[in-house]
Amino acid sequence: MKAVLWLVLALGVIVNAFSSVAFSGATEIAVSITTGVAVIGSITALVLTREKHS
């Protein structure tokens, strides 16, 4: 599960970084919003599923 979350995080950051070069207009905005939501969601899931050490 965590490996998938890390993969989503990495791919989301990469796609978001290159979306301004590869797309324009509404497509760029849609890709940026989609990847942004995926990145925020994967970060949230990774934080919530981390092992707590005392």
VMD Tcl script that draws the C-alpha trace (Angstrom):
set ca {
  {0.00 0.00 0.00}
  {2.71 2.48 0.94}
  {4.66 1.69 -2.22}
  {1.63 2.64 -4.31}
  {1.22 5.87 -2.36}
  {4.89 6.74 -2.90}
  {4.51 5.97 -6.62}
  {1.43 8.21 -6.88}
  {3.30 10.95 -5.04}
  {6.36 10.75 -7.28}
  {4.38 10.55 -10.52}
  {2.10 13.39 -9.45}
  {5.04 15.68 -8.73}
  {6.73 14.82 -12.03}
  {3.59 15.24 -14.14}
  {2.73 18.49 -12.36}
  {6.21 19.85 -12.98}
  {6.03 19.18 -16.71}
  {2.35 20.05 -17.23}
  {3.09 23.71 -17.87}
  {5.49 22.75 -20.68}
  {3.42 19.98 -22.23}
  {-0.08 21.48 -21.98}
  {-1.73 24.86 -22.27}
  {-4.98 26.49 -21.29}
  {-7.75 24.46 -19.71}
  {-5.86 21.19 -20.15}
  {-2.95 22.51 -18.08}
  {-5.31 23.63 -15.33}
  {-7.15 20.28 -15.29}
  {-3.90 18.29 -15.16}
  {-2.50 20.52 -12.41}
  {-5.63 20.23 -10.28}
  {-5.80 16.46 -10.75}
  {-2.15 15.87 -9.92}
  {-2.34 18.32 -7.01}
  {-5.26 16.45 -5.46}
  {-3.46 13.12 -5.99}
  {-0.28 14.44 -4.35}
  {-2.12 15.94 -1.37}
  {-4.13 12.73 -0.97}
  {-1.08 10.50 -1.06}
  {0.81 12.69 1.41}
  {-2.18 12.63 3.75}
  {-2.47 8.84 3.50}
  {1.26 8.37 4.07}
  {1.17 10.56 7.18}
  {-1.90 8.79 8.56}
  {-0.45 5.30 7.96}
  {3.03 5.92 9.32}
  {4.27 3.81 12.18}
  {4.48 5.68 15.41}
  {7.63 5.20 17.48}
  {7.70 6.24 21.11}
}
mol new
graphics top color blue
foreach p $ca { graphics top sphere $p radius 0.5 }
foreach p [lrange $ca 0 end-1] q [lrange $ca 1 end] { graphics top cylinder $p $q radius 0.2 }
display resetview
